[in-house]
Amino acid sequence: MTFNEIPYQRIELGEMKQAMAALKERFRAAVCGEEQFEIHKELYILKDHILTERTLSEIRNSVNTKDEFYDAEESYYNGFEPEFALQLKEYGELMLESPYRDYLEEKIGPVAFKNLELDKKAFSDETRELRKEENDLALSYDKLIASASIPFEGEVYNLSLLRPHLTAVSREHRKKAWKAMEGYFTSVTGEIDDIYDRMVKNRTLQARIMGYEDYRELGYYRMRRNSYDRDMVSRFREEVKKYFVPLSLRIHEERRERIGVGELRIYDNDVFFAKGNPAPVSDPAKILEAGAQMYRELSPETGEFFDFMMKNELFDVLGRKNKRAGGYMTYLPDYKYPFIFANFNGTSSDVDVITHECGHAFQGYLTRNEEIREANDLTMETAEIHSMSMEYFTYGWMDRFFGERAADYLMMHLEDSIIFLPYGCMVDEFQHIVYEKPDMTPKQRKNVWRELEEVYRPWLKYDGDGFFADGGFWQKQGHIFHSPFYYIDYVLASVCAMQFKIKMDKDFDGAWKDYLRLLALSVKRPYEEELRECGLKSPFDEGCIKNIAEGIYGRK
């Protein structure tokens, strides 16, 4: 059936707990590993169904944050999720303590058992109510951002639909648009400060109840950091500062000359050409049609995948009022359906949806029949390689979307990808500082952001005082609120995707085979082992960042 035909039925908390209790009891009573594994496969069915219904609610709330029914369902699941996580943790502990663990680990894989060890450290019955409150605070932030009504030039925009004005050809026009956006954030920054302050204190309290010094350790467990630690991430950020900040400075200077301004200002930050950024030459329907043609030509597998997505109406990409900002790919296990949510707004980001989010969805489609669910239980530093690499693999088809300005798009995309690395590291370092010093005031947090901008984005200038000049830019970044310490995964993945870019420039077919191998591996191996099996270096390897910085940008 198509997505809109899928029925929704709330998963009742009591029924979930009863089903989990029965599975746990039978698992304890099992007399061999084979029997425990058969019971474990029943958990897959139960978990798939719960995640399907929960995800349906989330999507339909994202599509219209004013829908009262799904708004209530999201509030309900904010309390459901901590309970479900605890049930899964208790079940996982039975697996870890099983007398037949060796058999189970052989069937399910050592990475899955390492993740179970992390889950054991990540959740506690004592923090159940705090986690519900944490979820409620994230929902409050989403509602606030989605409800933005920004008057500009006689119209009213939300943040997604204002985007084309923020990158307008006229510098004065985009300056006014940035001021309009700044006015909105100025009006709600007190609310956002309050939400975030309560989030930080909530997460810190959870960590201390569980015996950790602060949330940083707990946050890493919840992100299932099974292959690297904070010290490795810190050294990685230093490498980006050393090699990619200077490269970004060079790119920004070239961009400044190209757009013809004396000094780059915040409202020039996303503009790459004096005649304006390249935009799609087609409407949304034709963008999707061009995407279908592109993926049919790229490979048989991608063609089959995209046709499947279109046939089953698994895109919701048109920008609308009251629609949640941003974009994502998610998955409905009962139907084996990837689903892509986005906000088309007439800019190049519309095409990025067709490449980036489809990279995620393609991996989900390829591995949809994987029996061992844990083998496809992706951590984000791996998942984002799938999406960011697809952006590069589709370079050869950009004329379908941008016409005569395809070369401009490719230049813009590569430059933007490079200058993203310092920004992504800045977001990560900001969060480490915030959770190391949870008692900072809102003003102190904004001061930290401004100080980090001097290190990571020294080219960025503001006009006088105001929300952005005072260090408020981070309040636009939803990941900071929803998923602490997630953002560095984009940077790690981008480093791997850039390696694919360098490889495909020399041998496209070979690079594509390595990419398909990575998608199929999913998380069957440890992170760095998988990278090497697919011909990639780990971002943490000595010299990796230096070599990519020297090899990714050809112009002298």
C-alpha positions as CSV (number, residue, x, y, z in Angstrom):
1,M,0.0,0.0,0.0
2,T,1.1,3.6,-0.4
3,F,2.3,5.5,2.7
4,N,-0.9,7.5,3.1
5,E,-2.9,4.2,3.1
6,I,-1.0,2.8,6.0
7,P,-3.3,2.6,9.1
8,Y,-2.0,3.8,12.5
9,Q,-2.7,2.2,15.8
10,R,-1.2,3.4,19.1
11,I,1.1,0.8,20.9
12,E,-0.4,0.6,24.4
13,L,2.2,0.7,27.2
14,G,0.7,-2.1,29.2
15,E,0.5,-4.4,26.2
16,M,4.1,-3.7,25.3
17,K,5.3,-4.4,28.9
18,Q,3.3,-7.6,29.0
19,A,4.7,-8.8,25.7
20,M,8.2,-8.0,26.8
21,A,7.8,-9.7,30.1
22,A,6.6,-12.9,28.4
23,L,9.6,-12.9,26.0
24,K,12.0,-12.3,28.9
25,E,10.5,-15.1,30.9
26,R,10.7,-17.6,28.0
27,F,14.3,-16.4,27.2
28,R,15.3,-17.2,30.8
29,A,13.7,-20.6,30.7
30,A,15.2,-21.6,27.3
31,V,17.5,-24.7,27.5
32,C,19.8,-24.0,24.6
33,G,21.2,-21.2,22.4
34,E,19.0,-22.3,19.5
35,E,15.9,-21.9,21.5
36,Q,17.0,-18.5,22.8
37,F,17.7,-17.3,19.2
38,E,14.2,-18.4,18.1
39,I,12.8,-16.3,20.9
40,H,15.0,-13.4,19.9
41,K,13.5,-13.5,16.4
42,E,10.1,-13.0,18.0
43,L,11.6,-9.9,19.7
44,Y,12.4,-8.6,16.2
45,I,8.8,-8.9,15.2
46,L,7.5,-7.1,18.3
47,K,10.1,-4.4,18.1
48,D,9.5,-3.9,14.3
49,H,5.8,-3.3,15.0
50,I,6.4,-0.9,17.9
51,L,8.9,1.1,15.9
52,T,6.6,1.2,12.9
53,E,3.6,2.6,14.8
54,R,5.8,5.0,16.7
55,T,7.5,6.2,13.5
56,L,4.1,6.7,11.7
57,S,3.1,9.0,14.6
58,E,6.4,11.0,14.3
59,I,6.1,11.4,10.5
60,R,2.5,12.6,10.7
61,N,3.3,15.0,13.4
62,S,6.3,16.3,11.4
63,V,4.0,16.8,8.4
64,N,1.7,19.0,10.4
65,T,2.8,20.1,13.9
66,K,-0.7,21.6,14.4
67,D,-2.5,18.3,14.1
68,E,-3.9,17.8,17.6
69,F,-4.2,14.0,17.3
70,Y,-0.6,13.4,16.4
71,D,0.6,16.1,18.8
72,A,-1.1,14.1,21.6
73,E,0.4,10.9,20.3
74,E,3.9,12.4,20.4
75,S,3.4,13.5,23.9
76,Y,2.3,9.9,24.7
77,Y,5.4,8.4,23.1
78,N,7.6,10.8,25.1
79,G,6.6,8.8,28.1
80,F,6.5,5.4,26.3
81,E,10.0,5.5,24.9
82,P,11.9,5.5,28.3
83,E,9.8,2.5,29.4
84,F,10.5,0.7,26.1
85,A,14.2,1.5,26.4
86,L,14.3,0.0,29.9
87,Q,12.5,-3.1,28.7
88,L,15.1,-3.6,25.9
89,K,17.9,-2.9,28.3
90,E,16.6,-5.7,30.7
91,Y,16.3,-8.1,27.8
92,G,19.8,-7.2,26.6
93,E,21.2,-8.0,30.0
94,L,19.6,-11.4,29.8
95,M,21.5,-11.9,26.5
96,L,24.8,-10.7,28.0
97,E,24.4,-13.1,31.0
98,S,23.1,-16.0,28.9
99,P,24.9,-19.3,29.4
100,Y,24.6,-19.6,25.6
101,R,26.1,-16.2,24.9
102,D,28.8,-17.7,22.6
103,Y,26.2,-19.2,20.4
104,L,24.1,-16.0,20.3
105,E,27.1,-13.8,19.7
106,E,28.1,-16.1,16.7
107,K,24.6,-15.7,15.3
108,I,24.0,-12.0,16.0
109,G,27.6,-10.6,15.9
110,P,30.1,-9.2,18.3
111,V,29.3,-5.5,17.5
112,A,25.7,-6.1,18.6
113,F,26.9,-7.4,22.0
114,K,29.3,-4.5,22.4
115,N,26.3,-2.2,21.8
116,L,24.3,-4.2,24.5
117,E,27.1,-3.4,26.9
118,L,26.8,0.3,26.1
119,D,23.0,0.2,26.4
120,K,23.5,-1.3,29.9
121,K,25.4,1.8,30.8
122,A,23.1,4.2,29.0
123,F,19.7,3.7,30.7
124,S,18.4,3.4,34.2
125,D,15.0,3.0,35.8
126,E,15.8,5.8,38.1
127,T,15.9,8.3,35.2
128,R,12.7,7.3,33.6
129,E,10.7,10.5,34.4
130,L,13.7,12.7,33.6
131,R,13.9,11.1,30.1
132,K,10.2,11.8,29.5
133,E,10.8,15.4,30.5
134,E,13.8,15.5,28.2
135,N,11.6,14.3,25.3
136,D,8.9,16.8,26.1
137,L,11.5,19.6,26.0
138,A,12.7,18.5,22.6
139,L,9.1,18.5,21.4
140,S,8.7,22.1,22.7
141,Y,11.7,23.3,20.8
142,D,10.3,21.6,17.6
143,K,7.0,23.3,18.0
144,L,8.6,26.7,18.5
145,I,10.7,26.4,15.4
146,A,7.9,25.0,13.3
147,S,5.5,27.7,14.3
148,A,7.8,30.6,13.2
149,S,5.9,33.3,11.4
150,I,8.3,35.8,9.9
151,P,6.9,38.9,8.2
152,F,9.0,39.8,5.2
153,E,8.2,41.9,2.1
154,G,4.5,41.8,2.6
155,E,4.4,38.0,3.2
156,V,4.7,35.7,6.2
157,Y,7.2,32.8,6.0
158,N,8.4,29.9,8.2
159,L,12.1,29.2,8.4
160,S,12.2,26.7,5.6
161,L,10.3,28.9,3.1
162,L,12.4,32.0,4.0
163,R,15.5,30.2,2.8
164,P,15.5,31.5,-0.9
165,H,15.5,35.1,0.4
166,L,18.5,34.5,2.6
167,T,20.5,33.6,-0.5
168,A,19.1,36.2,-2.9
169,V,21.2,37.9,-5.5
170,S,20.6,41.3,-4.1
171,R,22.9,41.8,-1.0
172,E,20.4,44.3,0.4
173,H,17.5,41.9,0.0
174,R,19.2,39.0,1.7
175,K,20.5,41.4,4.5
176,K,16.8,42.3,5.1
177,A,15.8,38.6,5.1
178,W,18.5,37.8,7.7
179,K,17.3,40.7,9.8
180,A,13.8,39.3,9.6
181,M,15.0,35.9,10.7
182,E,17.1,37.5,13.4
183,G,14.0,39.4,14.6
184,Y,12.2,36.1,15.0
185,F,15.0,34.5,17.0
186,T,15.4,37.6,19.1
187,S,11.7,37.3,20.0
188,V,12.0,33.7,21.1
189,T,15.6,33.4,22.3
190,G,14.4,33.7,25.9
191,E,12.2,30.6,25.4
192,I,14.9,28.7,23.6
193,D,17.4,29.6,26.4
194,D,14.9,28.3,29.0
195,I,14.3,25.1,27.0
196,Y,18.0,24.4,26.6
197,D,18.9,25.3,30.1
198,R,16.4,22.8,31.4
199,M,17.6,20.2,28.9
200,V,21.2,20.6,30.0
201,K,20.3,20.4,33.7
202,N,18.0,17.5,33.1
203,R,20.6,15.5,31.2
204,T,23.3,16.4,33.8
205,L,21.1,15.2,36.6
206,Q,20.4,11.9,34.7
207,A,24.2,11.4,34.4
208,R,24.8,12.1,38.0
209,I,22.0,9.8,39.2
210,M,23.7,7.1,37.2
211,G,27.1,7.7,38.7
212,Y,28.7,9.8,36.0
213,E,30.6,13.0,36.5
214,D,28.6,14.8,33.7
215,Y,26.5,14.1,30.7
216,R,29.4,13.7,28.3
217,E,30.1,10.1,29.3
218,L,26.4,9.2,29.4
219,G,25.9,10.9,26.0
220,Y,28.6,8.9,24.4
221,Y,27.0,5.6,25.7
222,R,23.6,6.7,24.3
223,M,25.2,7.4,21.0
224,R,26.7,3.9,21.1
225,R,30.3,5.1,20.6
226,N,31.6,1.6,20.2
227,S,34.8,2.4,18.4
228,Y,36.2,5.8,19.6
229,D,36.2,8.0,22.6
230,R,36.2,11.7,23.5
231,D,40.0,12.0,23.4
232,M,40.0,10.7,19.8
233,V,37.3,13.1,18.8
234,S,39.2,16.0,20.5
235,R,42.4,15.1,18.5
236,F,40.2,14.8,15.3
237,R,38.9,18.4,15.9
238,E,42.4,19.6,16.3
239,E,43.4,18.1,12.9
240,V,40.4,19.9,11.3
241,K,41.5,23.2,12.9
242,K,45.0,22.6,11.5
243,Y,44.2,21.6,8.0
244,F,40.6,22.5,7.1
245,V,40.3,25.9,8.7
246,P,43.1,27.3,6.6
247,L,41.6,25.6,3.5
248,S,38.2,27.1,4.3
249,L,39.8,30.6,4.7
250,R,41.2,30.2,1.2
251,I,37.8,29.1,-0.2
252,H,36.0,32.0,1.5
253,E,38.5,34.5,0.1
254,E,37.9,33.1,-3.4
255,R,34.1,33.3,-2.7
256,R,34.4,36.9,-1.5
257,E,36.1,37.9,-4.7
258,R,33.6,35.9,-6.8
259,I,30.5,37.6,-5.2
260,G,32.2,41.0,-5.3
261,V,32.1,42.2,-1.7
262,G,34.7,43.9,0.4
263,E,34.2,41.9,3.5
264,L,32.1,38.8,4.1
265,R,29.1,39.3,6.4
266,I,26.7,36.8,8.0
267,Y,24.2,37.5,5.2
268,D,26.9,36.5,2.6
269,N,27.6,33.3,4.3
270,D,25.6,31.0,2.0
271,V,26.1,32.9,-1.3
272,F,28.6,31.5,-3.7
273,F,28.1,33.5,-7.0
274,A,27.4,37.1,-7.8
275,K,24.5,36.1,-10.0
276,G,23.1,34.0,-7.2
277,N,23.4,30.4,-6.2
278,P,22.3,27.8,-8.8
279,A,18.8,26.7,-8.2
280,P,16.8,23.8,-9.7
281,V,15.4,24.6,-13.2
282,S,12.4,22.4,-12.5
283,D,9.4,22.3,-10.1
284,P,9.2,19.6,-7.4
285,A,7.5,17.0,-9.6
286,K,10.1,17.3,-12.3
287,I,12.9,17.2,-9.7
288,L,11.5,13.8,-8.6
289,E,11.2,12.7,-12.2
290,A,14.8,13.7,-12.9
291,G,15.8,11.8,-9.8
292,A,14.1,8.7,-11.1
293,Q,16.0,9.0,-14.4
294,M,19.3,9.6,-12.7
295,Y,19.0,6.6,-10.4
296,R,18.0,4.3,-13.3
297,E,21.1,5.3,-15.1
298,L,23.4,5.1,-12.0
299,S,22.8,1.4,-11.4
300,P,20.1,-1.3,-11.6
301,E,19.9,-1.3,-7.8
302,T,19.3,2.5,-7.5
303,G,16.8,2.5,-10.3
304,E,14.7,-0.2,-8.6
305,F,15.0,1.6,-5.3
306,F,13.8,5.0,-6.5
307,D,10.9,3.5,-8.5
308,F,9.9,1.7,-5.3
309,M,9.9,4.9,-3.4
310,M,7.8,6.7,-6.0
311,K,5.3,3.9,-6.4
312,N,4.6,3.8,-2.7
313,E,4.6,7.6,-2.2
314,L,7.4,7.5,0.3
315,F,8.4,11.2,-0.2
316,D,6.9,14.2,1.6
317,V,9.0,17.0,0.4
318,L,6.9,20.1,-0.3
319,G,7.4,23.0,2.1
320,R,4.3,24.1,4.0
321,K,3.4,26.2,7.0
322,N,3.3,24.3,10.3
323,K,5.5,21.6,8.8
324,R,8.5,20.7,11.0
325,A,11.7,22.3,9.7
326,G,14.6,20.3,8.2
327,G,14.6,16.9,6.6
328,Y,15.3,13.3,7.5
329,M,15.0,9.7,6.3
330,T,13.3,7.2,8.6
331,Y,12.2,3.6,8.2
332,L,8.9,1.6,8.7
333,P,10.1,-2.0,9.5
334,D,6.7,-3.7,9.2
335,Y,6.4,-2.6,5.6
336,K,10.2,-2.5,4.8
337,Y,9.6,1.1,3.7
338,P,12.2,3.9,3.8
339,F,10.5,7.3,4.1
340,I,11.9,10.7,3.2
341,F,10.7,14.0,4.8
342,A,11.9,17.4,3.6
343,N,10.9,20.9,2.9
344,F,11.5,21.9,-0.8
345,N,11.9,25.7,-1.1
346,G,13.3,26.3,-4.6
347,T,16.9,26.2,-3.6
348,S,19.7,23.7,-4.3
349,S,18.9,22.0,-1.0
350,D,15.9,20.5,-2.8
351,V,18.3,18.4,-5.0
352,D,20.4,17.6,-1.9
353,V,17.3,15.8,-0.6
354,I,17.3,13.6,-3.7
355,T,20.9,12.7,-3.2
356,H,21.6,12.9,0.6
357,E,18.4,11.5,2.0
358,C,18.2,9.0,-0.8
359,G,21.6,7.7,0.2
360,H,20.2,6.8,3.6
361,A,17.0,5.4,2.1
362,F,19.0,3.3,-0.5
363,Q,20.9,1.6,2.2
364,G,17.7,0.8,4.1
365,Y,16.2,-0.6,0.9
366,L,19.2,-2.8,0.1
367,T,19.3,-4.3,3.5
368,R,15.5,-4.5,4.1
369,N,15.5,-8.3,4.1
370,E,18.4,-8.7,6.6
371,E,17.4,-11.4,9.1
372,I,19.7,-10.2,11.9
373,R,18.2,-6.8,12.8
374,E,21.3,-5.8,14.8
375,A,23.4,-6.0,11.7
376,N,21.4,-3.1,10.4
377,D,21.2,-1.1,13.6
378,L,23.3,1.8,12.3
379,T,25.3,4.2,14.4
380,M,25.4,7.6,12.9
381,E,29.0,8.0,11.9
382,T,28.4,5.0,9.6
383,A,24.9,6.0,8.4
384,E,26.0,9.4,7.3
385,I,28.7,8.0,5.0
386,H,25.9,6.4,3.0
387,S,24.1,9.8,2.4
388,M,27.1,12.1,2.0
389,S,28.8,9.7,-0.5
390,M,25.7,9.5,-2.6
391,E,25.9,13.3,-3.0
392,Y,29.3,12.8,-4.8
393,F,28.3,9.7,-6.8
394,T,25.5,11.6,-8.4
395,Y,27.7,14.5,-9.6
396,G,27.5,13.4,-13.2
397,W,23.8,14.0,-13.4
398,M,23.5,17.5,-12.0
399,D,22.8,19.0,-15.4
400,R,19.4,17.3,-15.1
401,F,18.6,19.5,-12.2
402,F,20.6,22.7,-12.8
403,G,20.9,22.9,-16.6
404,E,23.6,25.3,-17.7
405,R,24.6,26.0,-14.1
406,A,25.5,22.4,-13.2
407,A,29.2,23.3,-13.0
408,D,28.3,26.1,-10.6
409,Y,26.4,23.7,-8.4
410,L,29.3,21.3,-8.3
411,M,31.7,24.0,-7.3
412,M,29.3,25.3,-4.6
413,H,28.6,21.8,-3.3
414,L,32.3,20.9,-3.0
415,E,33.2,24.2,-1.4
416,D,30.3,24.0,1.0
417,S,31.2,20.4,2.0
418,I,34.8,21.5,2.8
419,I,33.8,24.5,4.9
420,F,31.2,22.4,6.7
421,L,33.9,20.5,8.5
422,P,35.0,23.3,10.8
423,Y,31.4,24.2,11.5
424,G,30.5,20.6,12.4
425,C,33.5,20.4,14.7
426,M,32.5,23.7,16.3
427,V,29.0,22.4,17.1
428,D,30.6,19.4,18.7
429,E,33.1,21.3,20.8
430,F,30.4,23.7,21.9
431,Q,28.4,20.8,23.3
432,H,31.4,19.3,25.1
433,I,31.9,22.6,26.8
434,V,28.2,23.0,27.7
435,Y,28.0,19.6,29.3
436,E,31.3,20.0,31.1
437,K,30.0,23.2,32.6
438,P,26.3,22.7,32.9
439,D,25.7,25.6,35.3
440,M,26.7,28.2,32.7
441,T,24.1,31.0,32.2
442,P,22.5,31.4,28.8
443,K,24.7,34.4,28.1
444,Q,27.8,32.5,29.0
445,R,26.8,29.7,26.5
446,K,26.4,32.3,23.8
447,N,29.8,33.8,24.7
448,V,31.3,30.3,24.3
449,W,29.8,30.1,20.8
450,R,31.2,33.4,19.7
451,E,34.6,32.4,21.0
452,L,34.5,29.2,19.0
453,E,33.4,31.1,15.9
454,E,36.7,33.1,16.2
455,V,38.6,29.8,16.0
456,Y,36.5,27.8,13.5
457,R,35.0,30.5,11.4
458,P,37.3,33.5,11.6
459,W,36.0,34.9,8.3
460,L,32.5,35.5,9.7
461,K,31.6,39.1,10.4
462,Y,28.4,40.7,11.8
463,D,26.9,44.1,11.4
464,G,27.0,45.5,15.0
465,D,25.2,43.8,17.8
466,G,22.2,41.5,17.7
467,F,21.1,37.9,18.2
468,F,23.7,36.4,15.8
469,A,26.6,38.7,16.8
470,D,25.9,37.9,20.4
471,G,26.4,34.2,19.8
472,G,22.9,32.9,19.2
473,F,23.4,31.1,15.9
474,W,23.5,27.7,17.5
475,Q,19.8,28.0,18.5
476,K,19.0,27.3,14.8
477,Q,20.7,23.9,15.0
478,G,18.1,21.3,16.0
479,H,20.7,18.5,16.6
480,I,22.0,20.4,19.6
481,F,18.6,20.0,21.2
482,H,17.6,16.6,20.0
483,S,20.8,14.5,19.8
484,P,23.7,15.7,21.9
485,F,27.1,14.7,20.3
486,Y,25.4,13.5,17.0
487,Y,26.8,16.4,14.9
488,I,30.4,15.2,14.8
489,D,29.1,12.1,13.0
490,Y,28.4,14.3,9.9
491,V,32.0,15.4,10.0
492,L,33.5,12.0,10.4
493,A,31.2,10.7,7.6
494,S,32.1,13.7,5.4
495,V,35.8,12.7,5.7
496,C,34.9,9.2,4.4
497,A,32.7,10.5,1.7
498,M,35.5,12.8,0.5
499,Q,37.7,9.7,0.2
500,F,35.1,8.2,-2.1
501,K,35.1,11.4,-4.1
502,I,38.9,11.3,-4.6
503,K,38.6,7.6,-5.5
504,M,35.7,8.0,-8.0
505,D,37.6,10.8,-9.8
506,K,40.1,8.1,-10.7
507,D,38.0,5.0,-10.9
508,F,34.2,5.5,-10.6
509,D,33.2,1.9,-11.1
510,G,35.7,0.7,-8.4
511,A,34.6,3.4,-6.0
512,W,30.9,2.4,-6.6
513,K,31.7,-1.3,-5.8
514,D,33.4,-0.2,-2.6
515,Y,30.3,1.9,-1.7
516,L,27.9,-1.0,-2.3
517,R,30.1,-3.2,-0.2
518,L,29.9,-0.6,2.6
519,L,26.1,-0.4,2.4
520,A,25.8,-4.2,2.5
521,L,28.1,-4.5,5.5
522,S,25.9,-2.1,7.5
523,V,27.3,-2.6,11.0
524,K,28.4,-6.3,10.8
525,R,32.0,-5.2,11.6
526,P,33.5,-2.6,13.9
527,Y,33.6,0.9,12.4
528,E,37.2,1.2,11.5
529,E,37.5,-2.4,10.3
530,E,34.5,-1.8,7.9
531,L,36.1,1.3,6.5
532,R,39.3,-0.5,5.7
533,E,37.4,-3.4,4.2
534,C,35.9,-0.9,1.8
535,G,39.2,0.8,0.9
536,L,38.8,3.8,3.3
537,K,41.0,5.2,6.0
538,S,39.6,5.9,9.4
539,P,39.2,9.7,10.1
540,F,41.3,9.0,13.2
541,D,44.3,7.6,11.3
542,E,47.4,9.7,11.4
543,G,47.7,11.8,8.3
544,C,44.2,11.1,7.1
545,I,42.8,14.7,7.5
546,K,46.0,16.2,6.1
547,N,45.9,14.0,3.0
548,I,42.2,14.7,2.3
549,A,42.7,18.5,2.7
550,E,45.5,18.3,0.2
551,G,43.6,16.1,-2.3
552,I,40.0,17.2,-2.2
553,Y,40.3,20.7,-3.6
554,G,42.0,20.9,-6.9
555,R,42.2,24.7,-7.6
556,K,45.4,26.4,-6.7
